């Protein structure tokens, strides 16, 4: 197995940190390793404790390394959050080749030109996504390489984020002992994996429901048009169960995963379980119906909030409907409630790879899919079989070079 064929993604979520190792084989992706660890130091999708987050990342990477038997030294990191913003931009350059054939260098220059925008000092460009290229006035071009022209333009979407959030994320990953090869917007990664070309064209809402946050991404005319983050998620259901059954949060989470059902009518009254209640040493018995009566109102509220947010963003007619993914959508009954509350066609997206056929892995697998298609030729290898250098000896070099390397990488990342 060649190290050049390996891509490692890191999905840092509120409940879990997942490191996924993908192998590229003649253009096809195989998932060969998955590492997962409980997420500590993350609240509602934001880092609140650096040291705990570093340990969670290290645990997930160690788990993945043991599964495959290689040492991970570089990763692609997914980023999301309510600090992410999109804005349109336009770039134009003259074709540099004497024969007027548009090459890779011209595309790089026009994308660089589109990055020249006014930004507040607290914000930073994460990436540039071209919507279309224009060659000598001819619009609608997706890949102008090899075409003949004098003037090359690009209509692009600039993805920006808060410097504090970006640098805290990068610092956590670097302190865990691996280098960041690239930063990928989760909404783009998941959209690349979950949505068909037609869904992106007609207009579709991709909803990623995690433990602590819901990420809404709206695609229209083949590109990401709007994104938003709601600070709610699956852990709100867990909190309701904890209060309703008067039990500890970790017990409530286990009960939700094992017996949870989002529709009261579908719950089985003969499916019973015992709960250790707070302040009592006597277990009390509940049925799945009792549990569903707690879960259903919260799930209905979550989808009502999603619908309101999509309308607030200015999208009332969604021809492509909604696509759900994320760890919280696995619960039975979620799809039916979504269809009722959103009043549109709704489907669930699950990665079609052995070992990761679960909506919770969509973002991590999506990063690998996105990188393999768009960014692979611009970056170095994601895994090295050589031993990781002595951390003490290289810590000073890592500290001084971290932000410079990331800045140089992001200047080219598409």
C-alpha positions in Angstrom: 0.0 0.0 0.0 1.5 3.3 -1.1 1.3 6.3 1.3 0.3 8.5 -1.6 -3.0 6.6 -1.8 -4.0 7.5 1.8 -6.3 10.3 3.0 -7.1 10.8 6.7 -10.1 12.9 7.8 -10.8 14.3 11.3 -14.3 15.1 12.3 -14.4 16.8 15.7 -18.0 16.7 16.9 -19.8 17.5 20.2 -20.2 13.8 21.2 -17.5 12.0 19.2 -14.2 12.7 17.5 -13.7 10.4 14.5 -10.6 9.8 12.5 -11.3 8.0 9.2 -8.6 6.5 6.9 -9.4 6.3 3.3 -7.4 4.5 0.6 -7.5 5.7 -3.1 -7.3 2.8 -5.5 -7.6 3.8 -9.2 -10.0 6.6 -8.3 -12.1 4.5 -6.0 -12.2 5.1 -2.3 -12.0 2.3 0.3 -12.4 3.0 4.0 -9.7 1.0 5.7 -9.7 2.4 9.2 -12.0 4.2 11.6 -11.0 5.6 15.0 -13.6 7.0 17.4 -13.4 8.6 20.8 -15.7 10.3 23.2 -15.5 14.1 22.7 -14.5 16.1 25.7 -14.0 19.8 25.7 -16.6 20.5 22.9 -19.9 22.2 23.6 -22.5 22.9 20.9 -19.8 22.3 18.3 -17.4 24.8 19.7 -14.1 24.1 21.6 -14.3 25.1 25.2 -11.3 23.2 26.6 -8.1 22.8 24.6 -6.5 20.1 26.7 -9.5 17.8 26.8 -10.1 18.3 23.0 -6.4 17.4 22.3 -6.8 14.2 24.3 -10.0 13.2 22.5 -8.3 13.8 19.1 -5.3 11.8 20.2 -7.5 8.9 21.4 -9.4 8.8 18.1 -6.2 8.9 16.0 -4.6 6.1 18.2 -7.7 4.0 17.7 -7.4 4.4 13.9 -3.7 3.8 13.9 -4.1 0.5 15.8 -6.8 -0.7 13.4 -4.6 -0.2 10.3 -1.1 -0.5 11.7 0.3 2.7 10.3 1.3 6.0 11.9 -0.8 9.0 10.9 1.2 12.2 10.6 -1.1 14.5 8.6 -4.9 14.9 8.5 -7.6 16.9 6.8 -9.8 18.6 9.3 -13.5 19.4 8.9 -14.8 22.8 10.1 -18.3 24.0 10.9 -20.1 26.4 13.2 -22.2 29.5 13.3 -19.1 31.6 12.6 -18.9 30.3 9.0 -20.1 32.8 6.3 -20.4 32.8 2.5 -20.0 35.7 0.2 -19.9 36.0 -3.6 -16.8 37.3 -5.4 -15.5 37.8 -8.9 -12.0 37.4 -10.2 -10.5 38.3 -13.7 -7.1 37.7 -15.2 -5.5 37.7 -18.6 -4.4 34.3 -20.0 -0.6 34.1 -19.6 0.3 31.4 -22.2 1.5 32.7 -25.6 -0.8 30.3 -27.4 -3.7 31.5 -25.3 -4.4 28.0 -23.9 -5.8 28.2 -20.4 -3.7 26.1 -17.9 -3.6 25.3 -14.2 -1.6 28.4 -13.5 -4.3 30.7 -15.0 -7.0 29.0 -12.9 -4.8 29.5 -9.7 -4.3 33.2 -10.6 -8.0 33.9 -11.2 -9.0 32.2 -8.0 -6.3 34.2 -6.2 -7.8 37.3 -7.8 -11.3 36.4 -6.4 -9.9 36.3 -2.9 -9.1 40.0 -3.0 -12.1 41.1 -0.9 -12.6 43.4 2.1 -12.7 41.4 5.3 -13.0 42.5 9.0 -9.7 41.8 10.9 -11.3 39.1 13.0 -12.3 37.0 10.0 -10.2 34.8 7.7 -10.7 33.1 4.3 -11.1 29.3 4.7 -11.6 28.4 1.0 -12.8 29.5 -2.4 -15.4 27.5 -4.3 -15.8 28.4 -8.0 -19.4 28.5 -9.2 -18.6 29.1 -12.9 -15.8 30.3 -15.2 -16.2 32.8 -18.0 -13.9 32.7 -21.0 -14.0 35.8 -23.2 -17.7 36.4 -22.2 -18.8 32.8 -22.6 -20.5 31.8 -19.3 -21.4 28.5 -17.7 -17.9 26.8 -17.9 -17.1 24.4 -15.1 -13.5 23.5 -16.2 -11.7 25.9 -18.6 -8.4 24.0 -18.7 -7.3 23.5 -22.3 -9.7 26.1 -23.8 -8.4 29.0 -25.8 -9.1 32.5 -24.6 -7.7 35.9 -23.7 -9.7 36.8 -20.6 -10.5 34.4 -17.8 -13.1 35.2 -15.2 -14.5 33.3 -12.2 -17.7 33.7 -10.2 -16.8 32.2 -6.8 -18.1 31.7 -3.3 -15.7 32.8 -0.6 -15.9 30.8 2.6 -14.8 32.8 5.7 -14.7 32.0 9.4 -13.7 33.6 12.7 -10.0 33.6 13.2 -10.3 32.6 16.9 -12.4 29.5 16.1 -10.1 28.4 13.2 -6.9 28.9 15.1 -8.2 27.1 18.2 -9.2 24.1 16.0 -5.8 24.0 14.3 -4.0 24.4 17.6 -5.8 21.4 19.1 -5.0 19.2 16.1 -1.3 20.3 16.1 -1.0 19.7 19.9 -2.3 16.2 19.4 0.8 15.3 17.4 -0.3 15.5 13.7 -0.1 18.2 11.1 -3.1 19.8 9.3 -2.8 19.3 5.6 -6.1 21.1 4.9 -9.3 22.5 6.3 -12.6 21.5 4.6 -16.0 23.0 5.2 -18.2 20.2 6.5 -21.2 21.4 4.5 -19.2 21.1 1.2 -17.8 17.7 2.2 -21.2 16.2 3.2 -22.8 17.7 0.1 -20.2 16.2 -2.2 -21.0 12.7 -0.7 -24.8 12.9 -0.2 -26.2 15.0 -3.0 -26.6 14.1 -6.6 -25.9 16.5 -9.4 -29.6 17.1 -10.0 -30.3 17.7 -6.4 -27.6 20.4 -6.3 -29.0 22.0 -9.4 -32.7 22.2 -8.6 -32.3 23.3 -5.0 -31.9 21.0 -2.0 -31.4 21.5 1.8 -28.8 19.3 3.4 -29.4 19.0 7.2 -26.7 17.5 9.4 -28.1 16.8 12.9 -25.3 16.2 15.3 -25.3 15.9 19.1 -24.7 19.6 19.9 -25.5 21.5 16.7 -27.5 21.3 13.4 -25.8 22.4 10.3 -28.1 23.5 7.4 -26.6 23.8 3.9 -28.7 25.0 1.0 -27.5 24.0 -2.5 -28.9 25.7 -5.6 -27.7 25.9 -9.2 -24.9 23.4 -8.5 -23.3 25.3 -5.7 -23.5 26.0 -2.0 -25.7 29.0 -1.6 -26.3 29.4 2.1 -25.3 27.8 5.4 -26.4 28.2 8.9 -25.9 26.5 12.3 -28.5 26.0 15.0 -27.1 25.3 18.6 -29.4 22.3 19.2 -29.1 18.6 18.5 -29.4 15.1 19.8 -28.1 15.9 23.2 -31.2 18.0 23.8 -33.3 14.8 23.4 -30.9 13.2 25.9 -31.4 16.0 28.4 -35.2 15.7 28.1 -34.9 11.9 28.8 -32.7 12.6 31.8 -35.2 15.1 33.3 -38.3 13.0 32.4 -37.0 9.8 33.8 -34.9 11.5 36.6 -31.7 9.7 35.7 -28.1 10.6 34.9 -27.2 11.9 31.5 -25.0 9.0 30.5 -27.8 6.5 31.4 -30.3 8.6 29.4 -28.0 8.5 26.4 -27.7 4.7 26.5 -31.5 4.4 26.9 -32.0 6.7 23.9 -29.7 4.7 21.7 -31.1 1.3 22.7 -34.9 2.0 23.1 -35.4 5.5 21.5 -38.4 5.9 19.1 -39.5 9.3 17.8 -43.2 8.4 17.3 -45.4 7.4 20.1 -47.7 5.3 17.9 -44.8 3.2 16.7 -43.5 2.5 20.2 -44.0 -0.9 21.7 -45.7 -0.9 25.1 -44.3 -4.4 25.9 -40.7 -3.1 25.3 -39.7 -2.3 28.9 -36.5 -1.3 30.7 -35.4 -0.3 34.2 -33.8 3.0 35.1 -31.7 3.9 38.1 -33.2 7.2 39.2 -31.3 10.0 40.9 -31.9 10.2 44.6 -33.2 6.6 44.8 -31.5 3.2 45.0 -34.6 1.5 43.6 -34.9 1.0 39.8 -38.1 2.1 38.2 -39.6 0.4 35.1 -40.6 2.3 32.0 -41.9 1.3 28.6 -40.8 2.4 25.1 -44.1 4.3 24.9 -43.1 6.4 28.0 -39.8 7.2 26.3 -41.4 8.1 23.0 -43.8 10.6 24.8 -40.7 12.4 25.9 -38.8 12.2 22.6 -41.6 13.0 20.1 -42.3 16.7 21.1 -38.6 17.6 21.1 -38.0 16.0 17.7 -41.1 17.9 16.3 -39.6 21.1 17.7 -36.2 20.4 16.1 -37.7 20.1 12.6 -39.9 23.1 13.1 -36.8 25.1 14.0 -35.1 23.8 10.9 -38.0 24.8 8.7 -38.1 28.3 10.2 -34.3 28.7 9.7 -34.5 27.7 6.0 -37.4 30.3 5.6 -35.4 32.9 7.4 -32.5 32.4 4.9 -35.0 33.2 2.2 -35.9 29.8 0.8 -39.6 29.0 0.7 -39.7 26.7 -2.3 -37.3 23.7 -2.1 -37.9 21.6 -5.2 -35.2 19.0 -4.2 -36.6 18.6 -0.7 -34.5 17.8 2.4 -31.7 15.4 2.9 -31.0 14.3 6.5 -27.7 13.0 7.9 -25.7 13.1 11.1 -25.7 10.8 14.1 -29.0 11.9 15.6 -31.1 10.9 12.5 -30.6 7.2 13.1 -33.5 7.0 15.6 -36.6 5.2 14.4 -39.3 7.6 13.4 -37.1 10.6 12.6 -37.8 10.4 8.9 -41.6 10.3 9.3 -41.7 13.3 11.7 -39.3 15.2 9.3 -41.7 14.6 6.4 -44.7 15.8 8.5 -43.1 18.9 9.9 -41.1 20.0 6.9 -44.0 19.3 4.5 -41.6 18.2 1.7 -39.9 15.2 0.4 -37.2 14.0 2.9 -34.6 11.2 2.6 -31.8 10.0 4.7 -28.2 9.9 3.5 -25.8 7.2 4.6 -22.2 6.6 3.4 -22.1 3.5 1.2 -18.8 2.1 2.4 -18.2 -1.0 4.5 -17.6 -0.2 8.1 -19.1 3.3 8.0 -22.7 2.7 6.9 -24.1 5.1 9.5 -25.2 8.8 9.1 -22.8 9.7 11.9 -19.8 9.1 9.6 -21.1 11.2 6.7 -19.0 14.3 7.4 -15.7 12.3 7.9 -16.2 10.2 4.8 -17.4 13.3 2.9 -14.0 15.0 3.7 -12.2 12.1 2.1 -14.5 12.2 -0.9 -14.1 15.9 -1.3 -10.3 15.9 -1.0 -9.9 13.0 -3.4 -11.9 15.0 -6.1 -10.8 18.6 -5.6 -7.7 19.0 -3.5 -5.5 15.9 -3.9 -3.2 17.2 -6.5 -2.4 20.3 -4.5 -1.4 18.7 -1.3 1.2 16.4 0.1 0.6 12.8 1.3 -1.8 12.4 4.3 0.1 9.5 6.0 3.7 8.7 6.4 4.9 5.3 7.6 8.0 6.9 9.1 8.1 7.4 12.8 6.7 10.7 14.0 9.6 13.1 14.9 10.4 13.7 18.5 7.8 16.1 19.8 10.2 18.0 22.1 12.7 18.5 19.4 10.2 19.7 16.8 7.8 21.6 19.1 9.5 25.0 18.6 9.5 24.5 14.8 5.9 23.4 14.8 4.9 26.4 16.9 6.5 29.0 14.7 5.5 27.4 11.4 1.9 26.3 12.1 0.0 29.3 11.1 2.4 30.1 8.2 1.9 26.6 6.7 -1.9 26.8 7.1 -2.0 30.3 5.6 0.0 29.1 2.6 -2.2 26.0 2.2 -5.5 27.9 2.5 -4.3 30.4 -0.1 -4.4 27.6 -2.7 -7.2 25.4 -1.4 -10.4 25.1 -3.4 
